[in-house]
Amino acid sequence: MRSTWGIILVLTLMLAGCGTGHRLDDTDDGGGQYLPTVSVVDSGSLVLTNGVFDGGSNDLVVADLPSRTKFRLPDQTAIYANNQIYDLDDDGDLDYIIMTLRPLSAHAAGCTLAMKNGNYVPAAQFDKVGGAGFEPHDASFSPSVELTLGISDAVDDSTSSAPGTTLDIYKFDPDYQPVHLGSADVGTNVGIWNYVTTATIYLDDGVRAVEFDVDRFGEYCAVTDVTHSQGEASSL
């Protein structure tokens, strides 16, 4: 893992009350009860040349330092997005972009519906122990960008989230509507987490984290099956 981040621009916007925090749900439903707090961090306005980020031989790292959540944009990366606001001369290439990392939306944090290799994942085995949103959600990259998610310190380090443990990584699709839902269920279970890859926990200055490469922004989470007993005195 890299010991230095080479941050060339980081602007942190601390928003009171933002972040999902260590929410203790009343059931073991795979919701957001183990998500660490992530603050909003903004890249500022990045000028692009024909849609390409020119870092002068330096990568751009935008990071929330306390949670170790970040993304690394390689020098000379081509960036694509559908939002025409970033194309000032309407030539099809982006002229600038503003990229942001932030906490998972409440929609994504609370969603327990997940799919891996064509099968639904049992909600009780879908505990999010790290997660963040990376915007613009429709931004894509060539080559890929590197995302890092901090892993919750609320999970027992000796069991499901020890360094060296491999976690599943999922990406959220907020528009998914299960076909089995009837009219009485409209508005429930909308959205789904889709399996993307795996990543191995490592220590970043004593904080657990995972990193992985993607070619598109969005909302991502790291998942494990946490054995716990919520609602009992031992868990409070």
Buried (B, 14 or more C-beta within 10 A) or exposed (E): EEEEBEBBEBEEEEEEEBBBBBEEBEEBBBBBBBBBBBBBBBBEEBEBEEBBBBBEEEBBBBBBBEBBBBBBBBBBBBBBBEEEEBBEEEEEBBBBBEBBBBBBBEEBBBBBBBBBEEEEBEBEBBBBBBBBBBBBBEBBBBEBBBBBBBBBBBBEEEEBBEEEBEBBBBBBBBEBEEEEEEEEEEEEBBBBBEBBEEBEBBEBEEBBBBBBBBEBBBBBBBBBBBEBEBEEEEEE
